[in-house]
C-alpha cells in the first residue's frame, strides 16, 4: 500500500549516476514494488547500457532520443511520454544532446 503523500522533489537528495558520456541526477521515492523518480540529465548524456526494464517516462523539460536495439529511434519532447513493459528482446537506450528533465515510474506491475 502506498500512503497519500506529497513530494517536494527539489528537497529530496539527488544521487549522481554517470553515463557512457555525461551524467544524471536522480531524486527517487522507493516503495514496495514501485519506484518513482525525477531525473535530470546533463548535455551530451548517453546511457552506459541497454535497458530491458519497463518504464513510464514523461518529458518535463528539453528533449531526448530513445533508441531501440532493433534499430528504431524516437524523439520525445516536452509534454510527450513513452511506456514499455519489461522486454528482454527489445531493450532501449536514451541519449540527451542538450540535457533534459524527465519523470519515471517503474516497478513490478510492468513485468
Secondary structure, DSSP 8 states (H G I E B T S, - for coil): --------GGGS--EEEE-SBSEEEEEEEEETTEEEEEEEEEEEEE-SS-B-S-EEEEEEEEEEEEEETTS-EEEEETT-EEEE---TTS-EEEEEEEEEEEEEEEEGGG-
